[in-house]
Amino acid sequence: MCLKLGFIGGGISSSIGRVHFVASQLDNHWNVVSGFFSRDQKINKDTSELWGIDKSRTYNSLEEFIVSESERIDAVVILTPAPRHKKDILRIMDAGIPIICEKPMTSSLDEALLIKEKAKGKNNLLSVTYNYSGYPMVRELRSLVEKGKLGKIHRIDLEMPQEGFIRINPTTGNLNKPKEWRLSDGDIPTICLDLGIHLHHLANFLTGEEPTHVMSKFSNSLVYENIVDDAMLWLKYDSGLTGSFWMSKVALGSRNGLKIRLYGTKASATWEQTDSENLLVCYKDGSRVSVDRSTKALSCGEYRYNRYTVGHPAGFIEAFANLYNDLYDVIRIKSLAHKHNSPYVYGINHSVAGMRLFSAAKQSNDQGCWVKV
């Protein structure tokens, strides 16, 4: 059974819209049938034509979309800029349509808490996409942790350096200017909403824990004034686990340098997105084992993670497709039982936890001390 999707935002001018469009349909579980793709009428029309959406199901406002589509689709994907998420989520939530929202759910803790309050008593699902936990080897790493193969985890370090704010276009010699909404900080710095929220998600995804205290240092390189473009967070957890996050928009040479390192009492593990097919596990006897999808594995050998044979790398879009597989299962179950137990689909409470962390990190940076989350 193929479920029907509508898109809000995500037009052809969007950096993430096409990824969601392709990934949602990769395994023939979803079909994008309608949308309000952009407030720019030309982009809206061009997107509809490129993706083969019926003209009668291409809308010029959110209200038009809801009135016509609320009983015709199985879920709606919110792909608008983060500052608009709260308004879009609340309106769609009132219409009772299951929601798949590109991260971050909101731009502030207050907005996240408002959505949590408004969601009480409503049955429509609200999930938030964090695609990096869709990579097969990240899921394999989670399984290794859960099975105790690394022992007790005592440290986790995550980093996500990028060069988007400082790299120039080699043809024009000018900076590749980001979207305007990425160049303005609110209660929580945009870099935390854009990159940090992934690191929070992955730390929780792999350990099941939330930090209790944070120390942070936010920096600005003066490429763009009055905005945080580099951030360090140091973390403490109740279990004794410690950790760190580093995120940057001014790390020349780093296209998207996502890296995970976990240290346990039996073994450590390292995974990098630029070498996403391999998970390096190091043991106490000095042995170093590279795990891939061909290895006798706990998770990554599953059929759905092997659309093609090992040696033909699965990447960013496939990770998104894995998440859309999870969402497909959850929304089918939700329609029958109004509950789900997927370990891979995250919603409001997880987003609130992330907002709490980065709100505390902002306070820590301003005060120059450890802050309780």
C-alpha positions as CSV (number, residue, x, y, z in Angstrom):
1,M,0.0,0.0,0.0
2,C,1.4,3.4,-1.0
3,L,0.6,6.2,1.3
4,K,-0.1,9.8,0.1
5,L,2.1,12.8,1.0
6,G,1.6,16.5,0.8
7,F,4.5,19.0,1.0
8,I,4.5,22.4,2.6
9,G,7.6,24.2,1.3
10,G,10.4,22.2,-0.2
11,G,10.2,23.7,-3.7
12,I,13.0,23.6,-6.2
13,S,14.7,26.6,-4.6
14,S,15.0,24.6,-1.3
15,S,18.2,22.9,-0.4
16,I,16.4,19.9,1.2
17,G,13.1,19.6,-0.6
18,R,14.3,17.5,-3.5
19,V,16.0,15.1,-1.0
20,H,12.7,14.5,0.8
21,F,10.9,14.1,-2.5
22,V,13.3,11.5,-3.8
23,A,13.9,9.7,-0.5
24,S,10.2,9.4,0.3
25,Q,9.6,7.4,-2.9
26,L,12.7,5.3,-3.1
27,D,11.1,2.2,-1.8
28,N,7.6,2.8,-3.3
29,H,6.0,3.4,0.1
30,W,5.0,7.0,-0.4
31,N,3.7,9.2,-3.3
32,V,3.8,13.0,-3.2
33,V,0.4,14.0,-4.6
34,S,-0.1,17.6,-3.5
35,G,1.6,20.6,-2.1
36,F,2.1,24.3,-1.4
37,F,5.8,24.3,-2.3
38,S,6.6,28.0,-2.2
39,R,5.1,31.4,-1.6
40,D,6.8,32.4,-4.9
41,Q,4.1,31.5,-7.5
42,K,6.6,30.7,-10.2
43,I,8.7,28.4,-8.0
44,N,5.5,26.8,-6.8
45,K,4.3,26.2,-10.3
46,D,7.7,25.0,-11.6
47,T,8.1,22.6,-8.7
48,S,4.6,21.1,-9.3
49,E,5.4,20.6,-13.0
50,L,8.8,19.1,-12.4
51,W,7.5,16.6,-9.9
52,G,4.3,15.7,-11.9
53,I,1.8,17.1,-9.3
54,D,-1.7,17.6,-10.6
55,K,-2.4,21.4,-11.1
56,S,-5.6,21.0,-9.2
57,R,-3.6,19.8,-6.2
58,T,-1.0,22.6,-6.2
59,Y,-2.0,25.4,-3.9
60,N,-1.1,29.0,-3.3
61,S,-1.6,29.1,0.5
62,L,-1.5,26.8,3.5
63,E,-5.2,27.4,4.1
64,E,-6.1,26.3,0.6
65,F,-4.0,23.2,1.0
66,I,-5.6,22.2,4.3
67,V,-9.2,22.8,3.1
68,S,-8.7,20.6,0.1
69,E,-6.3,18.0,1.3
70,S,-7.0,17.2,5.0
71,E,-9.1,14.1,4.1
72,R,-7.1,13.1,1.0
73,I,-3.5,12.5,2.3
74,D,-1.9,10.3,4.9
75,A,0.7,12.8,6.1
76,V,2.1,16.3,5.4
77,V,5.8,17.1,5.3
78,I,6.8,20.6,6.6
79,L,9.8,21.9,4.7
80,T,9.5,25.6,5.3
81,P,12.3,27.6,7.0
82,A,12.6,26.9,10.7
83,P,11.2,30.3,11.9
84,R,7.9,29.4,10.2
85,H,7.6,25.9,11.7
86,K,5.5,26.8,14.8
87,K,2.8,28.5,12.8
88,D,2.6,25.8,10.2
89,I,2.7,22.9,12.8
90,L,-0.1,24.4,14.9
91,R,-2.4,25.0,11.9
92,I,-1.9,21.5,10.5
93,M,-2.2,20.0,13.9
94,D,-5.6,21.6,14.3
95,A,-6.6,20.0,10.9
96,G,-5.7,16.6,12.3
97,I,-3.2,15.6,9.6
98,P,-0.1,13.5,10.6
99,I,3.0,15.7,10.4
100,I,6.5,14.9,9.3
101,C,8.6,18.0,10.1
102,E,12.2,18.7,8.9
103,K,14.4,19.5,11.8
104,P,14.4,21.6,13.9
105,M,10.8,21.4,15.1
106,T,10.9,25.1,16.3
107,S,13.3,27.9,16.8
108,S,13.0,28.3,20.6
109,L,12.2,26.4,23.8
110,D,9.0,28.5,24.3
111,E,7.7,27.5,20.9
112,A,8.5,23.9,21.5
113,L,6.7,23.9,24.9
114,L,3.7,25.6,23.2
115,I,3.4,22.9,20.6
116,K,3.8,20.3,23.3
117,E,0.9,21.8,25.2
118,K,-1.3,22.2,22.1
119,A,-0.7,18.6,21.2
120,K,-2.3,17.2,24.3
121,G,-5.4,15.3,23.5
122,K,-4.7,15.2,19.8
123,N,-4.1,11.9,18.0
124,N,-2.3,13.1,14.9
125,L,1.4,12.1,14.8
126,L,4.1,14.8,14.9
127,S,7.5,13.4,13.9
128,V,10.7,15.3,13.3
129,T,13.3,14.1,10.8
130,Y,17.0,13.6,11.8
131,N,18.3,11.7,8.8
132,Y,21.8,10.9,10.0
133,S,20.5,8.2,12.4
134,G,19.2,6.6,9.2
135,Y,22.6,5.5,8.1
136,P,23.0,1.7,8.4
137,M,26.3,1.9,10.3
138,V,24.9,4.5,12.8
139,R,22.1,2.0,13.5
140,E,24.7,-0.8,13.8
141,L,26.6,1.3,16.3
142,R,23.4,1.8,18.3
143,S,22.9,-2.0,18.4
144,L,26.5,-2.5,19.5
145,V,25.9,-0.1,22.4
146,E,22.5,-1.7,23.3
147,K,24.1,-5.2,23.3
148,G,26.9,-4.1,25.6
149,K,29.6,-4.8,23.0
150,L,31.4,-1.6,23.8
151,G,31.0,-2.0,27.6
152,K,29.8,0.9,29.6
153,I,30.0,4.1,27.6
154,H,31.9,6.8,29.5
155,R,32.5,9.4,26.8
156,I,30.9,10.6,23.5
157,D,32.3,13.2,21.2
158,L,30.4,14.5,18.2
159,E,31.5,17.2,15.6
160,M,29.9,18.7,12.6
161,P,32.3,21.3,11.0
162,Q,31.2,22.9,7.7
163,E,32.6,25.8,5.6
164,G,29.4,27.3,4.3
165,F,29.9,30.8,5.7
166,I,33.5,31.3,4.6
167,R,33.9,29.4,1.3
168,I,34.0,31.5,-1.9
169,N,32.5,30.7,-5.3
170,P,35.6,29.9,-7.4
171,T,34.0,31.4,-10.5
172,T,32.9,34.8,-9.0
173,G,35.3,35.1,-6.1
174,N,32.4,36.0,-3.9
175,L,31.1,34.3,-0.8
176,N,28.4,31.7,-1.3
177,K,25.8,33.6,0.7
178,P,23.4,31.4,2.8
179,K,19.7,31.8,3.0
180,E,18.7,34.9,4.9
181,W,17.0,33.1,7.7
182,R,20.3,31.3,8.5
183,L,22.0,34.7,9.1
184,S,19.9,35.8,12.1
185,D,20.2,34.4,15.6
186,G,17.2,34.3,18.0
187,D,16.9,33.0,21.5
188,I,19.0,30.0,20.4
189,P,21.8,30.5,17.9
190,T,20.8,29.3,14.4
191,I,23.9,27.1,14.2
192,C,22.5,25.1,17.1
193,L,19.2,24.7,15.3
194,D,20.9,23.8,12.0
195,L,23.8,21.6,13.1
196,G,23.7,21.2,16.9
197,I,20.2,19.7,16.9
198,H,21.7,16.7,14.9
199,L,24.4,16.2,17.4
200,H,21.9,16.2,20.3
201,H,19.8,13.7,18.4
202,L,22.7,11.4,17.7
203,A,24.0,11.5,21.2
204,N,20.6,10.5,22.6
205,F,20.0,8.0,19.7
206,L,23.2,6.2,20.6
207,T,23.2,6.4,24.4
208,G,19.6,6.9,25.4
209,E,20.7,9.6,27.7
210,E,20.1,13.4,28.0
211,P,22.8,15.7,29.4
212,T,22.1,17.3,32.8
213,H,24.7,20.1,32.7
214,V,26.4,22.1,29.9
215,M,29.3,24.5,29.5
216,S,29.5,26.3,26.1
217,K,31.6,28.8,24.1
218,F,30.1,30.5,21.1
219,S,32.3,32.4,18.6
220,N,32.0,34.7,15.6
221,S,34.6,34.9,12.9
222,L,33.4,38.2,11.5
223,V,32.5,36.8,8.1
224,Y,28.9,37.7,9.0
225,E,28.5,40.0,12.0
226,N,26.2,39.3,15.0
227,I,25.8,35.6,14.4
228,V,27.4,32.6,16.0
229,D,29.3,30.6,13.4
230,D,31.4,28.3,15.7
231,A,30.3,26.6,18.9
232,M,31.7,24.2,21.5
233,L,29.6,22.4,24.1
234,W,30.9,20.3,27.0
235,L,28.3,17.9,28.6
236,K,27.8,16.0,31.8
237,Y,25.2,13.2,32.3
238,D,23.8,11.7,35.5
239,S,25.3,8.3,34.7
240,G,28.8,9.7,34.7
241,L,29.0,9.9,30.9
242,T,30.7,13.0,29.6
243,G,30.7,14.4,26.1
244,S,31.3,17.3,23.7
245,F,29.8,18.8,20.6
246,W,31.6,21.0,18.1
247,M,29.8,22.7,15.2
248,S,31.1,25.2,12.8
249,K,30.2,27.1,9.6
250,V,33.7,28.5,9.1
251,A,35.9,25.3,9.1
252,L,37.6,25.6,5.7
253,G,38.0,22.2,4.0
254,S,35.0,20.6,5.9
255,R,32.1,20.1,3.5
256,N,30.1,18.3,6.1
257,G,32.5,16.7,8.6
258,L,30.1,14.8,10.8
259,K,32.0,12.5,13.1
260,I,31.0,10.3,16.0
261,R,33.3,8.9,18.6
262,L,32.1,6.6,21.5
263,Y,34.4,5.3,24.2
264,G,33.4,2.3,26.3
265,T,35.1,0.1,28.9
266,K,35.4,-2.8,26.4
267,A,35.9,-0.9,23.1
268,S,35.6,2.4,21.3
269,A,33.9,3.2,18.0
270,T,34.3,5.9,15.3
271,W,32.1,6.7,12.4
272,E,32.5,9.5,9.8
273,Q,29.9,10.5,7.3
274,T,32.6,10.9,4.6
275,D,33.3,7.2,5.0
276,S,29.8,6.2,5.9
277,E,30.0,2.5,4.9
278,N,32.6,1.8,7.6
279,L,32.4,1.7,11.3
280,L,35.8,1.4,13.1
281,V,35.7,-0.5,16.4
282,C,38.9,-0.7,18.6
283,Y,39.2,-3.3,21.3
284,K,41.2,-3.5,24.6
285,D,43.7,-6.1,23.1
286,G,44.7,-3.5,20.5
287,S,42.8,-5.0,17.6
288,R,41.0,-2.6,15.2
289,V,38.0,-4.0,13.2
290,S,36.3,-2.2,10.3
291,V,32.6,-3.2,10.2
292,D,30.5,-2.7,7.1
293,R,27.2,-4.1,5.7
294,S,28.9,-7.4,4.7
295,T,30.0,-8.1,8.2
296,K,28.1,-10.5,10.5
297,A,26.1,-7.6,12.0
298,L,23.4,-6.8,14.5
299,S,21.4,-4.4,12.4
300,C,23.0,-3.2,9.1
301,G,22.6,-6.6,7.4
302,E,18.8,-6.2,7.2
303,Y,17.3,-6.3,3.7
304,R,16.1,-2.8,3.8
305,Y,19.6,-1.4,4.4
306,N,20.9,-3.3,1.4
307,R,19.2,-1.9,-1.7
308,Y,22.3,-2.9,-3.6
309,T,25.3,-5.1,-2.7
310,V,28.1,-4.0,-0.4
311,G,30.8,-2.0,-2.2
312,H,28.2,0.2,-3.8
313,P,27.9,2.8,-1.1
314,A,24.6,3.9,0.5
315,G,24.5,7.6,1.3
316,F,22.6,10.6,2.4
317,I,19.4,10.1,0.4
318,E,19.3,6.4,1.3
319,A,19.5,7.4,5.0
320,F,16.5,9.6,4.5
321,A,14.7,6.8,2.7
322,N,15.4,4.5,5.7
323,L,13.7,7.1,7.9
324,Y,10.7,7.3,5.5
325,N,10.4,3.5,5.8
326,D,10.2,3.9,9.5
327,L,7.6,6.6,9.1
328,Y,5.6,4.5,6.7
329,D,5.4,1.7,9.3
330,V,4.5,4.1,12.1
331,I,1.8,6.0,10.3
332,R,0.1,2.7,9.2
333,I,0.2,1.5,12.8
334,K,-0.9,4.9,14.1
335,S,-4.0,4.8,11.9
336,L,-5.0,1.6,13.5
337,A,-3.9,1.9,17.2
338,H,-3.0,5.5,17.8
339,K,0.5,4.5,19.2
340,H,3.8,3.2,18.0
341,N,7.0,1.9,19.5
342,S,9.5,2.6,16.7
343,P,13.0,3.3,18.1
344,Y,13.8,5.4,15.0
345,V,10.9,7.9,14.9
346,Y,11.2,10.9,17.2
347,G,8.6,13.5,18.1
348,I,7.8,16.4,20.4
349,N,9.5,15.4,23.6
350,H,12.8,14.8,21.9
351,S,12.6,18.2,20.3
352,V,11.8,19.9,23.6
353,A,14.9,18.2,25.1
354,G,17.0,19.6,22.4
355,M,15.7,23.1,22.8
356,R,16.3,22.8,26.6
357,L,19.9,21.9,26.0
358,F,20.6,24.7,23.6
359,S,18.7,27.2,25.6
360,A,21.0,26.3,28.6
361,A,24.0,26.4,26.3
362,K,23.2,30.0,25.4
363,Q,22.9,30.8,29.1
364,S,26.2,29.1,29.8
365,N,28.0,31.1,27.1
366,D,26.5,34.4,28.4
367,Q,27.4,33.6,32.0
368,G,30.7,31.8,31.4
369,C,29.8,28.9,33.7
370,W,28.3,25.4,33.8
371,V,24.5,25.5,33.6
372,K,21.9,22.9,34.6
373,V,19.8,21.8,31.6
